[in-house]
Amino acid sequence: MGQTKNFFKEKKSWSIVKDRVVDYYLKPYTSKVLRTGRPIIICDCFAGKGKFDDGENGSPLLIAEHIKSHLLKQPDTGNKIQGVFIEKKYHDELKSNLSGYANVIVYPGSYEDNLKNILSFDINNNLFLYVDPYGIKSLNLSGFSQIKSRKFYSVEMLLNFNSAGFLREGCRLLKYEDSFADEDLTDYEVDDDVNTKEKMDSIAGGNYWQEILGSYYKGQINIYDAEEQFFSEYSQRINKLFRYAVNIPIKIKSTHLPKYRLIFGSDHEDGLILMADNMNKKWNEIVENQRGGQQVLFDYEFPDMTRQQGFDLQNDIRELVSLKPSGILLKDLIVALIQLYGITFPEKHYKDTIAEMKTKGLLRIDWHPSMTPTGKPVKAMNYDDYKITVRLQ
């Protein structure tokens, strides 16, 4: 079974991108959420050392630096934003690396050990959970249910899930032949207590994974179908926790199993749109920088759903609009498209495509109010200022 005992020796390209996504998102997130007047807790549930042995900062230092920058710009919000970092194995090193930063708390022990601390936070807080276990961990789905049931002012979660690694461990436990030899799955750790089917059931939120791997072992499906089926089932459980969710499969090539999947969950459409838009922009920025020779750090394909699954954006827009003959709000339409396409497109691309379809006579768009304060017809696709309804023409 492939695993590493020195995950933090150097920061791999995919770890850099994950952390940059969080770092890129936190600025607009905190700016928007602080307008609620409620405090923010950014909780890194599997914090690690905070710094890799090659000197690269891990997520805790990126979050702590973000808080520091925010406090310098808005010192009056000093008690409104806090970083909470949970780490069992590297607690002492993490605490040392975070020394000198304000508004940070380090909890020793595992995520499960500290679930009671998360549940004890004041429910008036906005809670952002960064759940990035460096491997296969005892990540009981019921813990997320308990957090959601606590009814914080808001909860958002960015989860990194190693679905292929999970299935590989499942094959080992079920004593099935390992067919992952061609996949690069060596960079993960397996907790010592994740060595029973019951533990794996608690991570997956059910024993459905065993039946899926049974079909794979019998040759009824291949490993790619097994991963898709497994993650579809897992996603259904995430969708029961959050009103809106999107997942991004991270692959070296479109023909490979995902290295991991990033899952974002939120109960507010603004959170989903903001995350998807920022992830799209950040990914494309990294690709452009690499093409320009500014950095060579990313070996993974952009998760373009149109290429991988053959979607047709204009056709999908027409189908979604047709489901609401009386009209669908533009914002609701874009949320539905994000849940379908992930981070394939930025928000502007959806708006531009819908406007183009209107010009072609394929869609009708109604604004309320229909006139600007200066008496001109409204054409802006800004649903924060106008109620915008889309219908089939």
GUPA-193626 format. One record per residue (C-alpha): residue in three letters; z, y, x. Coordinates in steps of 0.25 Angstrom, whole numbers, padded with zeros to 4 digits, always signed. Example, Ala and Ser with C-alpha at 12.3 -4.5 7.8 and 13.67 -1.06 7.14 Angstrom:
BEGIN
ALA+0031-0018+0049/SER+0029-0004+0055/
***
This chain:
BEGIN
MET+0000+0000+0000/GLY-0004+0013+0006/GLN+0006+0024+0008/THR+0011+0034+0018/LYS+0025+0036+0023/ASN+0021+0049+0029/PHE+0015+0057+0018/PHE+0019+0070+0024/LYS+0013+0068+0038/GLU+0001+0077+0034/LYS-0004+0084+0022/LYS-0016+0077+0017/SER-0027+0085+0010/TRP-0024+0081-0004/SER-0010+0085-0002/ILE-0014+0099+0002/VAL-0023+0100-0010/LYS-0012+0096-0020/ASP-0002+0105-0014/ARG-0012+0117-0014/VAL-0015+0114-0029/VAL+0000+0116-0032/ASP+0001+0128-0022/TYR-0012+0134-0029/TYR-0006+0132-0043/LEU+0008+0137-0041/LYS+0004+0152-0040/PRO-0003+0154-0053/TYR+0007+0144-0059/THR+0019+0152-0055/SER+0013+0165-0059/LYS+0009+0160-0073/VAL+0022+0152-0076/LEU+0032+0163-0071/ARG+0026+0172-0082/THR+0034+0163-0092/GLY+0047+0169-0086/ARG+0052+0155-0083/PRO+0055+0149-0069/ILE+0046+0140-0062/ILE+0050+0127-0054/ILE+0040+0121-0045/CYS+0045+0106-0043/ASP+0038+0098-0032/CYS+0043+0084-0036/PHE+0038+0077-0023/ALA+0039+0088-0013/GLY+0039+0080+0000/LYS+0042+0087+0013/GLY+0036+0100+0010/LYS+0028+0100+0023/PHE+0019+0090+0029/ASP+0021+0085+0043/ASP+0008+0092+0047/GLY+0014+0106+0042/GLU+0007+0107+0029/ASN+0016+0112+0017/GLY+0018+0102+0006/SER+0020+0106-0009/PRO+0034+0111-0007/LEU+0031+0121+0003/LEU+0019+0126-0005/ILE+0028+0127-0017/ALA+0039+0134-0009/GLU+0029+0144-0003/HIS+0023+0147-0017/ILE+0037+0150-0022/LYS+0040+0158-0010/SER+0027+0166-0012/HIS+0030+0168-0026/LEU+0044+0173-0023/LEU+0039+0183-0013/LYS+0029+0189-0023/GLN+0039+0189-0035/PRO+0053+0189-0030/ASP+0058+0192-0044/THR+0054+0178-0048/GLY+0063+0171-0038/ASN+0071+0163-0048/LYS+0058+0159-0056/ILE+0051+0149-0046/GLN+0057+0137-0039/GLY+0052+0125-0031/VAL+0059+0112-0033/PHE+0055+0101-0023/ILE+0059+0086-0024/GLU+0058+0077-0012/LYS+0065+0064-0009/LYS+0060+0059+0004/TYR+0058+0072+0012/HIS+0068+0080+0005/ASP+0074+0085+0018/GLU+0061+0089+0024/LEU+0057+0096+0011/LYS+0070+0104+0011/SER+0068+0109+0025/ASN+0053+0113+0023/LEU+0057+0121+0011/SER+0069+0128+0017/GLY+0068+0143+0016/TYR+0060+0143+0003/ALA+0066+0149-0009/ASN+0067+0144-0023/VAL+0065+0129-0019/ILE+0074+0117-0022/VAL+0073+0103-0015/TYR+0078+0091-0022/PRO+0080+0078-0014/GLY+0076+0065-0020/SER+0064+0060-0029/TYR+0057+0067-0040/GLU+0064+0057-0050/ASP+0077+0060-0043/ASN+0075+0074-0046/LEU+0070+0074-0060/LYS+0083+0077-0065/ASN+0083+0090-0057/ILE+0069+0094-0063/LEU+0074+0091-0077/SER+0086+0100-0074/PHE+0078+0112-0071/ASP+0079+0123-0082/ILE+0069+0121-0093/ASN+0065+0136-0093/ASN+0058+0133-0080/ASN+0043+0131-0078/LEU+0041+0118-0070/PHE+0030+0114-0061/LEU+0030+0100-0055/TYR+0022+0096-0043/VAL+0023+0081-0042/ASP+0016+0076-0030/PRO+0022+0063-0025/TYR+0017+0059-0011/GLY+0014+0045-0016/ILE+0018+0036-0027/LYS+0032+0040-0032/SER+0041+0037-0043/LEU+0035+0048-0052/ASN+0041+0043-0066/LEU+0032+0050-0077/SER+0045+0051-0085/GLY+0050+0061-0076/PHE+0039+0071-0080/SER+0042+0068-0095/GLN+0056+0072-0092/ILE+0052+0085-0086/LYS+0042+0088-0097/SER+0053+0085-0107/ARG+0062+0095-0101/LYS+0053+0106-0107/PHE+0053+0115-0095/TYR+0046+0129-0098/SER+0034+0123-0092/VAL+0031+0111-0084/GLU+0018+0108-0075/MET+0016+0097-0066/LEU+0006+0094-0055/LEU+0007+0079-0051/ASN+0000+0071-0040/PHE-0002+0057-0044/ASN-0007+0046-0035/SER-0013+0037-0045/ALA-0021+0029-0035/GLY-0009+0027-0027/PHE-0001+0023-0039/LEU-0011+0012-0043/ARG-0011+0007-0029/GLU+0004+0005-0029/GLY+0002-0001-0043/CYS-0007-0011-0037/ARG+0003-0015-0027/LEU+0014-0017-0037/LEU+0006-0025-0046/LYS+0001-0033-0034/TYR-0014-0029-0036/GLU-0024-0029-0025/ASP-0025-0015-0019/SER-0039-0009-0021/PHE-0036+0005-0015/ALA-0040+0002-0001/ASP-0052+0012-0002/GLU-0043+0023-0007/ASP-0035+0033+0001/LEU-0021+0031-0005/THR-0013+0030+0008/ASP-0006+0043+0006/TYR+0005+0040-0004/GLU+0019+0035-0003/VAL+0025+0025-0013/ASP+0040+0027-0016/ASP+0049+0015-0013/ASP+0053+0014-0028/VAL+0039+0015-0033/ASN+0037+0000-0031/THR+0038-0006-0045/LYS+0029-0006-0057/GLU+0040+0000-0065/LYS+0040+0012-0056/MET+0025+0013-0056/ASP+0026+0013-0072/SER+0036+0025-0071/ILE+0026+0033-0063/ALA+0014+0030-0071/GLY+0022+0031-0084/GLY+0019+0017-0089/ASN+0013+0004-0084/TYR-0001+0006-0088/TRP-0005+0007-0073/GLN-0002-0008-0072/GLU-0012-0012-0082/ILE-0022-0003-0076/LEU-0020-0009-0062/GLY-0021-0023-0069/SER-0035-0019-0074/TYR-0039-0015-0060/TYR-0034-0027-0054/LYS-0041-0036-0063/GLY-0054-0028-0060/GLN-0055-0022-0074/ILE-0055-0008-0068/ASN-0057-0002-0054/ILE-0046+0006-0047/TYR-0053+0019-0051/ASP-0052+0016-0065/ALA-0038+0011-0064/GLU-0034+0024-0057/GLU-0041+0032-0069/GLN-0034+0024-0079/PHE-0021+0025-0073/PHE-0022+0040-0071/SER-0027+0041-0086/GLU-0014+0034-0091/TYR-0005+0042-0081/SER-0012+0055-0086/GLN-0009+0052-0100/ARG+0006+0052-0097/ILE+0005+0065-0090/ASN-0003+0071-0102/LYS+0009+0067-0111/LEU+0018+0076-0102/PHE+0009+0088-0101/ARG+0000+0095-0111/TYR-0010+0097-0100/ALA-0014+0089-0088/VAL-0025+0088-0078/ASN-0027+0078-0067/ILE-0035+0079-0054/PRO-0039+0067-0047/ILE-0040+0069-0032/LYS-0050+0060-0025/ILE-0057+0060-0011/LYS-0069+0056-0018/SER-0073+0055-0033/THR-0074+0040-0031/HIS-0060+0038-0025/LEU-0047+0036-0032/PRO-0039+0049-0034/LYS-0030+0052-0022/TYR-0021+0057-0032/ARG-0021+0064-0045/LEU-0016+0078-0048/ILE-0010+0080-0062/PHE-0006+0093-0068/GLY+0001+0094-0081/SER+0005+0106-0089/ASP+0009+0110-0103/HIS+0001+0123-0103/GLU-0014+0125-0102/ASP-0012+0136-0093/GLY-0006+0127-0082/LEU-0017+0117-0083/ILE-0028+0128-0082/LEU-0021+0134-0071/MET-0019+0122-0063/ALA-0033+0116-0065/ASP-0039+0129-0061/ASN-0031+0131-0049/MET-0033+0117-0044/ASN-0048+0118-0046/LYS-0048+0131-0038/LYS-0039+0126-0027/TRP-0047+0113-0025/ASN-0060+0121-0025/GLU-0054+0131-0015/ILE-0050+0119-0006/VAL-0064+0113-0007/GLU-0071+0127-0003/ASN-0062+0129+0008/GLN-0065+0115+0014/ARG-0080+0118+0013/GLY-0078+0131+0020/GLY-0071+0124+0031/GLN-0058+0130+0029/GLN-0050+0117+0027/VAL-0053+0102+0028/LEU-0042+0096+0019/PHE-0047+0091+0007/ASP-0054+0078+0005/TYR-0054+0076-0010/GLU-0065+0079-0020/PHE-0063+0090-0031/PRO-0060+0082-0044/ASP-0072+0086-0051/MET-0071+0079-0064/THR-0086+0082-0068/ARG-0090+0074-0056/GLN-0080+0063-0057/GLN-0081+0060-0072/GLY-0095+0067-0076/PHE-0089+0077-0086/ASP-0098+0088-0092/LEU-0090+0101-0093/GLN-0098+0107-0104/ASN-0099+0095-0112/ASP-0084+0093-0111/ILE-0082+0107-0116/ARG-0090+0105-0128/GLU-0083+0092-0131/LEU-0069+0099-0130/VAL-0073+0110-0138/SER-0079+0101-0149/LEU-0065+0095-0151/LYS-0061+0108-0157/PRO-0072+0113-0167/SER-0063+0125-0170/GLY-0063+0129-0156/ILE-0055+0126-0143/LEU-0047+0137-0135/LEU-0054+0139-0122/LYS-0041+0137-0115/ASP-0039+0123-0122/LEU-0053+0120-0118/ILE-0051+0123-0103/VAL-0038+0115-0103/ALA-0045+0103-0109/LEU-0056+0104-0099/ILE-0046+0105-0087/GLN-0040+0092-0093/LEU-0053+0086-0092/TYR-0059+0091-0079/GLY-0046+0093-0071/ILE-0049+0104-0060/THR-0064+0102-0060/PHE-0066+0116-0065/PRO-0058+0129-0064/GLU-0055+0136-0077/LYS-0066+0146-0075/HIS-0077+0135-0075/TYR-0072+0130-0089/LYS-0073+0145-0094/ASP-0086+0147-0088/THR-0092+0134-0094/ILE-0087+0137-0108/ALA-0093+0151-0107/GLU-0106+0146-0102/MET-0106+0136-0114/LYS-0104+0147-0123/THR-0116+0155-0117/LYS-0124+0142-0120/GLY-0120+0142-0134/LEU-0112+0129-0132/LEU-0098+0135-0135/ARG-0093+0146-0144/ILE-0081+0154-0138/ASP-0072+0163-0147/TRP-0063+0173-0141/HIS-0051+0179-0149/PRO-0050+0191-0148/SER-0065+0192-0147/MET-0065+0206-0141/THR-0059+0212-0129/PRO-0050+0224-0130/THR-0062+0233-0126/GLY-0070+0227-0138/LYS-0079+0218-0130/PRO-0081+0203-0134/VAL-0072+0194-0126/LYS-0079+0184-0116/ALA-0068+0181-0107/MET-0063+0167-0106/ASN-0049+0171-0104/TYR-0040+0163-0114/ASP-0028+0170-0110/ASP-0033+0183-0116/TYR-0041+0177-0128/LYS-0041+0165-0137/ILE-0054+0158-0134/THR-0060+0147-0142/VAL-0072+0138-0139/ARG-0080+0131-0149/LEU-0093+0123-0149/GLN-0105+0132-0153/
***
